[in-house]
Amino acid sequence: MIVCDPGPTIRRLRQRHNRENCDIMSVLPQVLRLRRRGPFCPCRKSPMSAAQRWGAAMENFGFWAVAGGLVVAVAALMLRALSRPPEGQAAHPDLKVYRDQLAEVERDLARGVIGADEAARLRVEVSRRLLEADRALQGAAAARALPLLPVAGVVAVLLAGGAGIYWHLGAPGYPDMPLAARLAASDTLYRTRPSQAEAEAQAPAPAPVTPDAQFADLMEKLRAAVAARPDDLRGLELLARNEALLGRNIEAARAQEHLVALLGDQATVEQHLTALEYLVVAAGGYVSPQAEAHLTRVLTTDPRNKLARYYAGLMFAQVGRPDRTFEFWEPLLAEGPADAPWIAPIRAALPDVAERAGLRYTPPDAKGPDAAAVAAAGEMSAEDRQAMIEGMVAQLEGRLMSDGGPEEEWQKLFNALSVLGQPERVAAALKAAETAFAADPAALERLRAAAGAAAP
C-alpha cells in the first residue's frame, strides 16, 4: 500500500543539513503517475490483468446484456441503411409525366374531347411506358445497392473495433463513479490510509551510508547519551540530524518526534516541519496521518509556508483529491522562486493534476535563461553582457507592468533596477505594484520596504 519508491539518493529539499539523502522531490513522478483507470490514488493496486477485467466485467452482466442489445440494434440499422436501394425513385420525372398523362386522358374523356376507344388506347400506351420506366428505375437502384455480405463484414469490423478500443482504453468492470461517489471514495481512502508504521514497514530501505570510524564512534556515544538521558533536548536534536545524515530516516523521525513532544506548545514551526520531512522520507514519500499532524500544526501557525503547502498538495494527491492538490500547487508555481526544489516537479505534474481535476490549465512559460544563454553570456564582452542584463531587466519590467506577477518578481525587479542605477524606474514600478496589490496590505507593505531598500 506504499505510495512510491523513494528513488535514487539526491539532495534533500531545503539542503539545510548540507548532505545527500532521500528527497521527496525524487519520488514525485512515481507518486503522480496517473492511470486511466481507477481513482486518483498512487497507493491503489496495480491495473487489472485481462483475466481480472473479464471476471469483473462478468459481474455486471446486466450492463453487458444491455450493451449487447444496443450493438445488435445498431448493427441491424446499419445493415438496413447500407444494403437497401436509395430512396427517391417515386419522384423520378418520367414517372410523374406518365401519371399526369393518364390523368389528362381521363379528363379529356370526361369532357368529351376524345372517345372511349381512343381513351382506352391512350391508357394502354401510357401505362406501358410507365411500367417500362419504373422497371428501368428499379433495375438501376438494385445495381446501386451494396451487396449484403460485404456490408455485413464492414459493420462487424466497425463494431468489433469499437469494442476493442473500449476494452483497451476504457474501464470495463468498473462501476459508474459520479462526483459524490468519488468524493466519498476519497474520504474513505483518507480515513483508512496506512499508518506511519505500516508505511515504514513497506518502504524500501535507503542506500546505506558508511561513515568514517571517528564519526561512527561519535554516533555510538551520542546514541548512548540520549538513551541515558532521553529528555535531553539538545541531544535529541543532534541525534535526529545525524541519524538523517546516515540515512537512518526512521530513527531520525523518532528522535525529532520525541523532541517536538517534549517541547509541546513551545515547538517551533521549523521543528514541526523537520519532523514532517523525516516522517515522509521514512515512509518512502507517503504523508501518513502522523505526518499530517505536524503538517496541520505548521499550516495553522504559518499558512503561507511553501514547503508545508507542497506537502499538503502531495497528501491530497495520495487520497484521490487532485482538485485540492491543484489549489495548493498552482499558486506555489506562480509564487516561485524559480530555483525552489519543488518548482520543477510541480510544473511537470500540474497538467495531469488539472486534467484529473477537470480543470483547464495552461502551464506558464519557464522563466530564466537556458544553459546555452548562460554559456553565451560567459563569452561576451563586458559591454555586451551589460546590454544583455539590461534587456532581461527590461523584459521583466515590461511583463510585470502589463500582466502583473507574484510579489517575489516585483522585489527582483526593484533590486535589478537599483543595481542598474534607475531610481525613477524603481518608483514607477512601485506605483504599478501598489495598484496590483491594493487588496493585499501585507504584501504592499513588503513591496514598499523592498523598493525603499533598493532606492539609493
BAZABA-481481 format. One line per field, with one value per residue (C-alpha): residue in three letters; x, y, z. Coordinates in nm, 2 decimals, padded with zeros to 4 digits. Each point is the difference from the previous one (the first is absolute). Example, Ala and Ser with C-alpha at 12.3 -4.5 7.8 and 13.67 -1.06 7.14 Angstrom:
! residues 2
aa: c(ala_ser);
px: c(01.23_00.14);
py: c(-00.45_00.34);
pz: c(00.78_-00.07);
This chain:
! residues 456
aa: c(met_ile_val_cys_asp_pro_gly_pro_thr_ile_arg_arg_leu_arg_gln_arg_his_asn_arg_glu_asn_cys_asp_ile_met_ser_val_leu_pro_gln_val_leu_arg_leu_arg_arg_arg_gly_pro_phe_cys_pro_cys_arg_lys_ser_pro_met_ser_ala_ala_gln_arg_trp_gly_ala_ala_met_glu_asn_phe_gly_phe_trp_ala_val_ala_gly_gly_leu_val_val_ala_val_ala_ala_leu_met_leu_arg_ala_leu_ser_arg_pro_pro_glu_gly_gln_ala_ala_his_pro_asp_leu_lys_val_tyr_arg_asp_gln_leu_ala_glu_val_glu_arg_asp_leu_ala_arg_gly_val_ile_gly_ala_asp_glu_ala_ala_arg_leu_arg_val_glu_val_ser_arg_arg_leu_leu_glu_ala_asp_arg_ala_leu_gln_gly_ala_ala_ala_ala_arg_ala_leu_pro_leu_leu_pro_val_ala_gly_val_val_ala_val_leu_leu_ala_gly_gly_ala_gly_ile_tyr_trp_his_leu_gly_ala_pro_gly_tyr_pro_asp_met_pro_leu_ala_ala_arg_leu_ala_ala_ser_asp_thr_leu_tyr_arg_thr_arg_pro_ser_gln_ala_glu_ala_glu_ala_gln_ala_pro_ala_pro_ala_pro_val_thr_pro_asp_ala_gln_phe_ala_asp_leu_met_glu_lys_leu_arg_ala_ala_val_ala_ala_arg_pro_asp_asp_leu_arg_gly_leu_glu_leu_leu_ala_arg_asn_glu_ala_leu_leu_gly_arg_asn_ile_glu_ala_ala_arg_ala_gln_glu_his_leu_val_ala_leu_leu_gly_asp_gln_ala_thr_val_glu_gln_his_leu_thr_ala_leu_glu_tyr_leu_val_val_ala_ala_gly_gly_tyr_val_ser_pro_gln_ala_glu_ala_his_leu_thr_arg_val_leu_thr_thr_asp_pro_arg_asn_lys_leu_ala_arg_tyr_tyr_ala_gly_leu_met_phe_ala_gln_val_gly_arg_pro_asp_arg_thr_phe_glu_phe_trp_glu_pro_leu_leu_ala_glu_gly_pro_ala_asp_ala_pro_trp_ile_ala_pro_ile_arg_ala_ala_leu_pro_asp_val_ala_glu_arg_ala_gly_leu_arg_tyr_thr_pro_pro_asp_ala_lys_gly_pro_asp_ala_ala_ala_val_ala_ala_ala_gly_glu_met_ser_ala_glu_asp_arg_gln_ala_met_ile_glu_gly_met_val_ala_gln_leu_glu_gly_arg_leu_met_ser_asp_gly_gly_pro_glu_glu_glu_trp_gln_lys_leu_phe_asn_ala_leu_ser_val_leu_gly_gln_pro_glu_arg_val_ala_ala_ala_leu_lys_ala_ala_glu_thr_ala_phe_ala_ala_asp_pro_ala_ala_leu_glu_arg_leu_arg_ala_ala_ala_gly_ala_ala_ala_pro);
px: c(00.00_00.30_-00.02_00.33_00.36_00.23_00.22_00.37_00.18_-00.01_00.04_-00.28_-00.26_00.13_00.37_00.02_00.21_00.24_-00.02_-00.12_-00.31_-00.34_-00.19_-00.38_00.04_00.16_-00.31_-00.26_-00.01_-00.08_-00.25_-00.19_00.02_-00.37_-00.19_-00.29_-00.19_-00.09_00.00_00.28_00.20_00.36_-00.03_-00.27_00.05_00.17_-00.22_-00.20_00.11_-00.22_-00.13_-00.09_-00.17_-00.20_-00.11_-00.09_-00.19_-00.21_-00.11_-00.19_-00.20_-00.30_00.22_00.15_-00.34_-00.13_00.32_-00.02_-00.36_00.10_00.28_-00.25_-00.24_00.26_00.13_-00.35_-00.06_00.34_-00.06_-00.35_00.13_00.30_-00.17_-00.33_-00.03_00.01_-00.33_-00.16_-00.09_-00.37_00.08_00.18_-00.12_-00.10_-00.23_-00.17_-00.05_-00.16_-00.23_-00.10_-00.08_-00.23_-00.19_-00.02_-00.15_-00.27_-00.08_-00.02_-00.24_-00.22_-00.02_-00.08_00.32_00.09_-00.21_00.01_00.20_00.27_00.01_00.05_00.28_00.18_-00.03_00.16_00.29_00.07_-00.03_00.25_00.25_-00.06_00.08_00.31_00.13_-00.07_00.17_00.31_00.01_-00.02_00.28_00.23_-00.08_00.08_00.33_00.09_-00.09_00.30_00.02_-00.10_00.31_00.26_-00.23_-00.03_00.37_00.06_-00.26_00.16_00.35_-00.12_-00.19_00.29_00.25_-00.21_-00.03_00.38_00.08_-00.23_00.15_00.35_-00.07_-00.32_-00.06_-00.21_-00.11_00.02_-00.33_-00.13_00.19_-00.20_00.16_-00.18_00.12_00.36_00.01_-00.14_00.27_00.27_-00.13_00.01_00.35_00.10_-00.14_00.13_00.34_00.30_00.17_00.35_00.12_-00.17_00.15_00.35_-00.03_-00.06_00.23_00.32_00.32_00.21_00.34_00.25_00.24_00.33_00.15_00.36_00.12_00.01_-00.35_-00.14_00.16_-00.15_-00.34_00.02_00.08_-00.28_-00.25_00.11_-00.02_-00.36_-00.10_00.13_-00.17_-00.30_-00.14_00.32_-00.12_00.34_00.09_-00.32_00.05_00.35_-00.10_-00.29_00.22_00.29_-00.22_-00.14_00.35_00.06_-00.32_-00.16_-00.33_-00.22_00.24_00.03_-00.38_-00.04_00.26_-00.15_-00.36_00.12_00.16_-00.32_-00.21_00.23_-00.02_-00.38_-00.15_00.35_00.11_00.07_-00.14_00.35_00.01_-00.34_00.10_00.31_-00.20_-00.24_00.29_00.16_-00.33_-00.08_00.35_-00.01_-00.33_00.13_-00.17_-00.33_-00.18_-00.14_-00.25_00.29_00.18_-00.33_-00.02_00.33_-00.12_-00.32_00.20_00.23_-00.28_-00.20_00.29_00.13_-00.26_00.24_00.28_00.09_00.16_-00.31_-00.23_00.19_-00.04_-00.37_-00.04_00.19_-00.22_-00.32_00.15_00.04_-00.36_-00.17_-00.06_00.18_-00.22_00.15_00.35_-00.05_-00.12_00.33_00.24_-00.11_00.06_00.34_00.11_-00.10_00.16_00.34_00.28_00.11_00.29_-00.22_00.04_-00.38_-00.05_00.13_-00.20_-00.31_00.03_00.02_-00.29_-00.25_-00.14_-00.09_-00.14_-00.21_-00.13_-00.10_-00.17_-00.19_00.16_00.13_00.36_00.28_00.35_00.19_00.31_00.32_00.19_00.37_00.28_00.08_00.34_00.08_-00.07_00.21_00.29_-00.03_00.00_00.33_00.16_-00.13_00.19_-00.09_-00.20_-00.20_-00.06_-00.13_-00.23_-00.14_-00.07_-00.18_-00.20_-00.11_-00.09_-00.20_-00.18_-00.09_-00.11_-00.22_-00.17_-00.07_-00.13_-00.24_-00.10_00.10_00.17_00.08_00.15_00.34_00.04_-00.08_00.27_00.24_-00.08_00.06_00.34_00.10_-00.10_00.19_00.32_-00.04_-00.03_-00.36_-00.19_-00.26_-00.09_-00.01_-00.26_-00.20_00.01_-00.11_-00.29_-00.12_00.06_-00.21_-00.29_00.04_00.02_-00.26_-00.21_00.30_00.13_00.26_00.16_-00.03_00.20_00.27_00.02_00.04_00.27_00.18_-00.02_00.12_00.30_00.07_00.00_00.34);
py: c(00.00_00.23_00.28_-00.01_-00.08_00.26_-00.03_00.10_00.19_00.37_00.32_00.07_00.26_00.30_-00.12_00.15_-00.30_00.02_-00.37_-00.26_-00.19_-00.13_00.30_00.00_00.19_-00.31_-00.20_00.25_-00.15_-00.34_00.15_00.18_-00.27_00.04_-00.30_-00.01_-00.24_00.03_00.30_00.25_-00.19_-00.11_-00.25_-00.20_-00.34_-00.05_-00.01_-00.32_-00.27_-00.10_-00.30_00.21_00.26_-00.27_-00.14_00.34_00.08_-00.32_00.12_00.27_-00.23_00.23_00.28_-00.23_-00.14_00.35_00.09_-00.32_00.08_00.35_-00.14_-00.24_00.28_00.24_-00.28_-00.07_00.37_00.04_-00.32_00.13_00.35_-00.13_-00.28_00.14_00.19_00.38_00.17_00.26_-00.20_00.09_00.35_-00.08_00.25_-00.27_-00.17_00.32_00.09_-00.33_00.02_00.36_-00.13_-00.27_00.26_00.22_-00.28_-00.05_00.37_00.02_-00.30_00.16_00.32_-00.19_00.12_-00.37_-00.31_-00.31_-00.21_00.28_00.03_-00.37_-00.01_00.30_-00.16_-00.32_00.19_00.23_-00.28_-00.21_00.29_00.05_-00.36_00.00_00.32_-00.15_-00.33_00.19_00.21_-00.30_-00.18_00.30_00.03_-00.37_00.04_00.29_-00.19_-00.15_-00.38_-00.13_-00.21_00.28_00.24_-00.25_-00.04_00.38_00.03_-00.29_00.15_00.34_-00.14_-00.23_00.29_00.22_-00.28_-00.06_00.37_00.01_-00.31_00.15_00.37_-00.03_-00.15_-00.32_-00.13_00.33_00.14_00.35_00.26_00.32_00.29_-00.08_-00.36_00.11_00.24_-00.27_-00.24_00.26_00.07_-00.38_-00.02_00.29_-00.15_-00.35_00.08_-00.18_00.11_00.12_-00.33_-00.20_00.24_-00.03_-00.38_00.00_00.29_-00.11_00.02_00.31_-00.04_-00.08_00.28_-00.12_00.28_00.01_-00.16_00.32_00.11_-00.35_00.01_00.34_-00.12_-00.30_00.23_00.24_-00.29_-00.12_00.35_00.05_-00.35_00.09_00.35_-00.04_00.34_00.20_00.24_00.09_-00.37_-00.09_00.28_-00.12_-00.36_00.07_00.21_-00.25_-00.31_00.17_00.06_-00.38_-00.08_-00.14_00.18_-00.19_00.06_00.37_00.03_-00.16_00.23_00.31_-00.10_-00.06_00.34_00.17_-00.19_00.12_00.36_-00.02_00.34_00.15_-00.20_00.23_-00.01_-00.11_-00.29_-00.12_00.03_-00.20_-00.27_00.00_-00.04_-00.28_-00.19_00.04_-00.11_-00.30_-00.10_00.00_00.32_-00.06_00.26_-00.21_00.11_00.04_00.23_00.18_00.11_00.19_00.14_00.13_00.16_00.18_00.12_00.12_00.21_00.10_-00.04_00.14_-00.25_-00.12_-00.34_-00.08_00.09_-00.23_-00.29_00.08_-00.02_-00.33_-00.14_00.08_-00.15_-00.32_-00.02_00.07_00.37_00.16_00.31_00.07_-00.08_00.26_00.26_-00.04_-00.04_00.24_00.31_-00.15_-00.02_00.36_00.13_-00.17_00.06_-00.17_-00.19_-00.14_-00.39_-00.05_00.22_-00.24_-00.31_00.21_00.15_-00.35_-00.14_00.28_-00.07_-00.35_00.11_00.26_-00.25_-00.25_00.29_00.10_00.34_00.20_00.08_00.14_-00.03_00.33_00.04_-00.08_00.32_00.05_-00.05_-00.35_-00.17_00.12_00.36_-00.03_-00.14_00.28_00.26_-00.13_00.07_00.36_00.32_00.21_00.24_-00.28_-00.17_00.33_00.05_-00.36_00.06_00.33_-00.18_-00.28_00.26_00.20_-00.32_-00.08_00.36_00.01_-00.33_00.10_00.35_-00.15_-00.34_00.02_-00.28_-00.14_00.20_-00.16_00.11_00.37_-00.02_-00.14_00.29_00.26_-00.15_-00.03_00.36_00.11_-00.18_00.17_00.34_00.08_00.15_00.16_-00.35_-00.14_00.27_-00.07_-00.38_00.06_00.21_-00.29_-00.25_00.21_-00.02_-00.37_-00.08_00.25_-00.28_-00.15_00.25_-00.24_-00.07_00.37_00.09_-00.25_00.13_00.36_-00.11_-00.18_00.30_00.22_-00.22_00.00_00.38_00.17);
pz: c(00.00_00.00_-00.24_-00.19_-00.01_00.15_-00.30_-00.02_00.27_-00.07_00.20_00.26_-00.06_00.18_00.01_00.35_00.12_-00.29_-00.07_-00.25_00.10_-00.13_-00.13_-00.04_-00.33_-00.15_00.07_-00.14_-00.36_00.14_00.25_-00.27_-00.27_-00.11_-00.13_-00.23_00.22_00.37_00.24_00.02_00.25_-00.04_00.29_-00.17_-00.15_-00.33_-00.32_-00.04_-00.24_-00.30_00.19_00.31_-00.22_-00.17_00.34_00.13_-00.32_00.03_00.35_-00.19_-00.22_-00.02_-00.14_-00.26_-00.10_-00.07_-00.18_-00.21_-00.09_-00.11_-00.21_-00.18_-00.05_-00.14_-00.23_-00.13_-00.07_-00.18_-00.21_-00.10_-00.08_-00.21_-00.18_-00.11_-00.33_00.01_00.06_-00.23_-00.31_00.03_-00.08_-00.33_-00.26_-00.26_00.24_00.09_-00.37_-00.08_00.30_-00.10_-00.35_00.13_00.21_-00.31_-00.20_00.26_00.00_-00.39_00.01_00.26_-00.21_-00.32_-00.17_-00.09_-00.03_00.21_-00.25_-00.03_00.37_00.05_-00.26_00.17_00.34_-00.13_-00.16_00.29_00.25_-00.20_00.00_00.37_00.08_-00.22_00.18_00.34_-00.09_-00.13_00.32_00.23_-00.19_00.03_00.38_00.04_-00.18_00.23_00.32_00.20_00.02_00.34_00.09_-00.04_00.18_00.29_00.01_00.02_00.28_00.19_-00.03_00.12_00.30_00.09_-00.03_00.23_00.26_-00.02_00.05_00.30_00.15_-00.04_00.09_00.21_00.34_-00.05_00.34_00.18_00.13_-00.07_00.20_00.04_00.18_00.33_-00.01_-00.09_00.29_00.23_-00.12_00.06_00.35_00.07_-00.14_00.22_00.32_-00.06_-00.15_00.15_00.32_00.02_00.14_-00.29_-00.25_00.15_00.00_-00.38_-00.09_-00.19_00.20_-00.07_-00.14_00.28_00.11_00.15_00.22_00.09_00.32_00.20_-00.10_00.07_00.35_00.07_-00.11_00.23_00.29_-00.10_-00.01_00.34_00.15_-00.14_00.13_00.34_-00.01_-00.23_00.08_-00.09_-00.26_-00.15_-00.01_-00.19_-00.25_-00.07_-00.02_-00.25_-00.22_-00.01_-00.04_-00.30_-00.13_00.02_-00.19_00.32_-00.08_00.24_00.29_-00.09_-00.01_00.34_00.16_-00.16_00.10_00.36_00.00_-00.12_00.26_00.28_-00.12_-00.03_-00.09_00.01_-00.31_-00.29_-00.36_-00.11_00.24_-00.10_-00.37_00.06_00.17_-00.30_-00.24_00.19_00.02_-00.37_-00.11_00.25_-00.15_-00.36_-00.10_00.16_00.22_00.28_00.27_00.24_-00.25_-00.07_00.37_-00.04_-00.33_00.15_00.28_-00.24_-00.23_00.30_00.12_-00.34_-00.27_-00.27_00.07_-00.34_00.09_00.21_-00.28_-00.23_00.24_00.04_-00.38_00.00_00.27_-00.19_-00.31_00.19_00.12_-00.33_00.02_-00.30_00.03_00.34_-00.12_-00.28_00.26_00.19_-00.29_-00.26_00.22_00.11_-00.36_-00.06_00.32_-00.07_00.05_-00.32_00.16_00.28_00.00_-00.03_-00.31_-00.27_00.12_00.06_-00.34_-00.15_00.20_-00.01_-00.35_00.10_00.33_-00.17_-00.25_00.28_00.18_-00.32_-00.01_-00.30_00.06_-00.22_00.16_00.02_-00.19_00.19_00.09_-00.01_-00.25_-00.12_00.00_-00.34_00.09_00.32_-00.21_-00.25_00.27_00.13_-00.34_-00.03_00.06_00.30_-00.22_-00.17_00.33_00.15_-00.30_00.04_00.37_-00.07_-00.26_00.24_00.26_-00.26_-00.10_00.37_00.05_-00.31_00.09_00.36_-00.11_-00.25_00.15_00.37_00.19_00.34_00.28_-00.03_-00.37_00.09_00.27_-00.25_-00.24_00.28_00.08_-00.37_-00.08_00.31_-00.12_-00.34_00.18_-00.12_00.30_-00.22_-00.14_00.35_00.10_-00.32_00.07_00.36_-00.11_-00.23_00.28_00.24_-00.25_-00.05_00.37_00.13_00.15_00.19_00.26_00.14_-00.35_-00.08_00.32_-00.09_-00.35_00.12_00.24_-00.29_-00.22_00.28_00.05_-00.37_-00.02_00.02);
